């Protein structure tokens, strides 16, 4: 996504009827996710798999009472934004969160938990560090029930994460001691409009990408985006957003 937008957010975005470009879509997803997680009622928030910290900065700017901890195993990404007010950066894994028991109000994983392995260890750690009235919020791409791995096609190779199924995510969350209190499937507002944007603006996006990468990289990206759209339309993949309580 950073290749296509030039921005510092890494998520696919949430495309609404009046959304015309990726950065706005990405901010839409951050806003939607923040409301779902009830950040207006939170103080201590852990953003796990925080990328370049742009979502955390967005939430900090929109919820002035937050103290945010950005957790990322990638030190280069973690240091990208430089020092930030009310943000602390922690170089750690998702399965060993450096917080004491019952100490945080929210655990957030915005389009990052598809990289966590094993997912159950992250869920267990989230339960351990959350206060009894805390919220775990997840947003991630998933495969849908009954889908053969073969149907992913090129996405088997270019979808650079685990290919968690929706059923597996639900079962892992609930067996880890959480109750799913809100679930939304928003794939139609994620994959298809993003692909349409790329197709419509491919010429200008290609020029930007070719300044840093060889031609085959853009070709693979383009093919993958078209496959992603097709997989969404055929109900092979979706994008789930979950709010979970203990």
C-alpha positions as CSV (number, residue, x, y, z in Angstrom):
1,X,0.0,0.0,0.0
2,X,2.8,2.4,0.7
3,X,4.0,1.9,-2.9
4,X,0.6,3.1,-4.2
5,X,0.0,5.9,-1.8
6,X,3.3,7.4,-0.9
7,X,2.0,7.8,2.7
8,X,3.0,6.1,5.9
9,X,-0.1,3.9,6.5
10,X,0.1,0.3,5.4
11,X,-3.6,-0.8,5.6
12,X,-5.9,-1.5,2.6
13,X,-8.3,1.2,3.7
14,X,-12.1,1.4,4.1
15,X,-13.6,2.9,1.0
16,X,-17.0,4.7,1.3
17,X,-19.1,6.1,-1.5
18,X,-17.3,9.4,-1.5
19,X,-13.8,8.1,-1.0
20,X,-11.6,9.0,-4.0
21,X,-8.1,8.0,-3.0
22,X,-6.2,5.6,-0.7
23,X,-4.9,7.9,2.0
24,X,-8.5,9.0,2.8
25,X,-9.6,5.3,2.8
26,X,-6.8,4.4,5.2
27,X,-7.8,7.2,7.6
28,X,-11.4,6.0,7.3
29,X,-10.4,2.6,8.4
30,X,-8.5,4.0,11.4
31,X,-11.5,6.1,12.3
32,X,-13.9,3.2,12.0
33,X,-11.6,0.9,14.0
34,X,-11.1,3.6,16.7
35,X,-14.8,4.0,17.2
36,X,-15.3,0.2,17.3
37,X,-12.7,-0.1,20.0
38,X,-14.3,2.7,22.0
39,X,-11.1,4.7,22.2
40,X,-13.0,7.7,23.6
41,X,-13.3,5.7,26.9
42,X,-9.7,4.4,27.0
43,X,-6.5,5.7,28.4
44,X,-3.8,3.0,28.0
45,X,-3.7,1.5,24.5
46,X,-1.4,-1.1,23.0
47,X,-1.1,-1.1,19.2
48,X,0.4,-4.5,18.3
49,X,2.1,-4.7,14.9
50,X,2.0,-1.0,14.7
51,X,3.7,-0.6,11.3
52,X,5.1,2.9,10.7
53,X,3.0,4.1,13.7
54,X,0.7,6.3,11.5
55,X,-2.5,4.7,12.8
56,X,-1.3,5.3,16.4
57,X,-0.5,8.9,15.6
58,X,-4.0,9.3,14.0
59,X,-5.7,8.0,17.2
60,X,-3.5,10.1,19.4
61,X,-4.6,13.2,17.4
62,X,-8.2,12.3,17.6
63,X,-8.4,11.1,21.2
64,X,-6.4,13.4,23.4
65,X,-6.5,11.3,26.6
66,X,-4.7,8.3,25.1
67,X,-1.3,7.0,26.0
68,X,-0.3,4.6,23.2
69,X,2.3,1.9,23.1
70,X,3.4,0.8,19.6
71,X,4.7,-2.8,19.6
72,X,6.6,-4.0,16.6
73,X,9.1,-6.7,15.9
74,X,10.6,-4.6,13.1
75,X,12.9,-2.0,14.6
76,X,13.3,0.0,11.4
77,X,9.5,0.5,11.2
78,X,9.3,1.3,14.9
79,X,11.8,4.1,14.6
80,X,10.3,5.5,11.3
81,X,8.2,8.3,12.9
82,X,10.8,9.5,15.4
83,X,9.8,10.6,18.9
84,X,6.1,11.3,19.4
85,X,4.0,12.9,22.1
86,X,2.1,10.3,24.1
87,X,3.5,7.4,22.1
88,X,6.0,4.9,23.4
89,X,7.8,2.5,21.1
90,X,8.5,-1.1,22.1
91,X,10.5,-3.6,20.1
92,X,8.8,-6.9,20.9
93,X,6.9,-9.8,19.5
94,X,3.1,-10.1,19.5
95,X,3.3,-13.3,21.5
96,X,5.4,-11.9,24.4
97,X,3.9,-8.5,25.2
98,X,6.0,-6.5,27.7
99,X,3.2,-5.4,30.0
100,X,2.0,-6.6,33.4
101,X,-1.2,-8.5,34.0
102,X,-4.5,-6.5,33.9
103,X,-2.7,-3.2,33.0
104,X,-4.2,-1.9,29.7
105,X,-7.6,-0.7,28.5
106,X,-7.3,-1.7,24.8
107,X,-5.3,-4.1,22.7
108,X,-5.5,-3.2,19.0
109,X,-4.3,-5.1,15.9
110,X,-5.2,-3.2,12.8
111,X,-4.4,-5.3,9.8
112,X,-1.5,-6.9,11.6
113,X,-2.7,-10.1,13.3
114,X,-2.6,-12.0,10.0
115,X,1.1,-12.0,10.6
116,X,1.0,-13.3,14.2
117,X,2.1,-16.9,14.6
118,X,0.7,-18.7,16.5
119,X,-2.3,-16.5,16.7
120,X,-3.5,-18.2,19.9
121,X,-0.4,-16.9,21.7
122,X,-1.2,-13.3,20.8
123,X,-4.8,-13.8,22.0
124,X,-3.6,-15.3,25.2
125,X,-1.2,-12.4,25.8
126,X,-4.0,-9.9,25.0
127,X,-6.2,-11.5,27.6
128,X,-3.4,-11.5,30.2
129,X,-2.6,-7.8,29.9
130,X,-6.2,-6.4,29.5
131,X,-8.2,-5.1,32.4
132,X,-11.4,-6.9,33.1
133,X,-13.4,-4.3,31.2
134,X,-10.9,-4.0,28.4
135,X,-11.4,-4.5,24.7
136,X,-9.4,-6.5,22.1
137,X,-10.0,-5.1,18.5
138,X,-8.9,-6.9,15.4
139,X,-9.0,-6.1,11.7
140,X,-7.6,-8.6,9.2
141,X,-8.0,-10.2,5.8
142,X,-9.4,-13.8,6.0
143,X,-10.4,-16.7,3.8
144,X,-14.0,-17.7,4.0
145,X,-15.3,-21.2,5.1
146,X,-15.2,-23.9,2.5
147,X,-12.5,-22.3,0.4
148,X,-9.8,-24.4,-1.0
149,X,-6.2,-23.1,-0.7
150,X,-5.8,-23.7,-4.4
151,X,-8.5,-21.0,-5.2
152,X,-6.2,-18.3,-3.9
153,X,-4.1,-18.6,-7.0
154,X,-1.3,-16.1,-7.1
155,X,-2.4,-14.8,-3.7
156,X,-0.9,-17.9,-2.1
157,X,2.5,-16.3,-2.9
158,X,1.8,-12.6,-2.9
159,X,-0.4,-12.4,0.2
160,X,2.6,-12.0,2.5
161,X,1.1,-13.4,5.7
162,X,-0.7,-16.4,7.2
163,X,-3.9,-17.2,5.3
164,X,-6.2,-17.4,8.4
165,X,-9.7,-18.6,7.8
166,X,-12.6,-16.7,9.4
167,X,-13.7,-19.8,11.3
168,X,-10.2,-20.3,12.7
169,X,-10.0,-16.6,13.8
170,X,-13.4,-16.8,15.6
171,X,-12.5,-20.1,17.3
172,X,-9.1,-18.9,18.4
173,X,-10.5,-15.7,19.9
174,X,-13.3,-17.5,21.8
175,X,-11.2,-20.4,22.9
176,X,-8.7,-17.9,24.3
177,X,-11.3,-16.6,26.7
178,X,-12.9,-13.7,24.8
179,X,-16.5,-13.1,23.7
180,X,-17.0,-11.5,20.3
181,X,-19.4,-8.7,20.8
182,X,-19.2,-7.2,17.3
183,X,-18.2,-8.6,14.0
184,X,-18.3,-6.9,10.6
185,X,-17.3,-8.2,7.2
186,X,-16.2,-5.2,5.1
187,X,-14.4,-6.8,2.2
188,X,-16.6,-5.2,-0.4
189,X,-15.5,-1.8,1.0
190,X,-11.8,-2.8,1.0
191,X,-10.6,-5.0,-1.9
192,X,-12.8,-4.1,-4.9
193,X,-12.6,-0.2,-4.6
194,X,-8.9,-0.4,-4.0
195,X,-8.4,-2.6,-7.1
196,X,-10.6,-0.2,-9.1
197,X,-8.5,2.8,-8.0
198,X,-5.3,1.0,-9.0
199,X,-6.6,0.1,-12.4
200,X,-7.9,3.6,-13.0
201,X,-4.6,5.2,-11.9
202,X,-2.2,2.5,-13.0
203,X,-0.1,4.7,-15.4
204,X,0.8,7.3,-12.8
205,X,1.2,4.7,-10.0
206,X,3.5,2.6,-12.3
207,X,5.8,5.6,-12.8
208,X,6.2,6.1,-9.1
209,X,6.8,2.4,-8.5
210,X,9.3,2.1,-11.3
211,X,11.5,4.8,-9.7
212,X,12.4,2.3,-7.0
213,X,11.6,-1.2,-8.3
214,X,12.0,-3.2,-11.5
215,X,9.1,-3.6,-13.9
216,X,8.2,-7.2,-12.8
217,X,7.4,-5.9,-9.3
218,X,4.7,-3.6,-10.6
219,X,3.4,-6.4,-12.8
220,X,3.1,-8.8,-9.9
221,X,1.4,-6.2,-7.8
222,X,-1.1,-5.4,-10.6
223,X,-1.9,-9.1,-11.1
224,X,-2.3,-9.7,-7.4
225,X,-4.6,-6.7,-7.0
226,X,-6.8,-8.0,-9.8
227,X,-6.8,-11.5,-8.2
228,X,-7.7,-10.0,-4.9
229,X,-10.7,-8.2,-6.4
230,X,-11.8,-11.4,-8.1
231,X,-11.4,-13.4,-4.9
232,X,-13.5,-10.9,-3.0
233,X,-16.2,-11.0,-5.6
234,X,-16.3,-14.8,-5.6
235,X,-16.4,-14.8,-1.7
236,X,-13.1,-16.5,-1.4
237,X,-11.7,-13.8,0.8
238,X,-13.2,-11.1,3.0
239,X,-12.0,-8.6,5.6
240,X,-13.2,-9.0,9.2
241,X,-13.3,-6.4,12.0
242,X,-13.9,-7.8,15.5
243,X,-14.5,-6.3,18.9
244,X,-13.9,-8.7,21.8
245,X,-14.4,-8.6,25.5
246,X,-13.3,-10.9,28.3
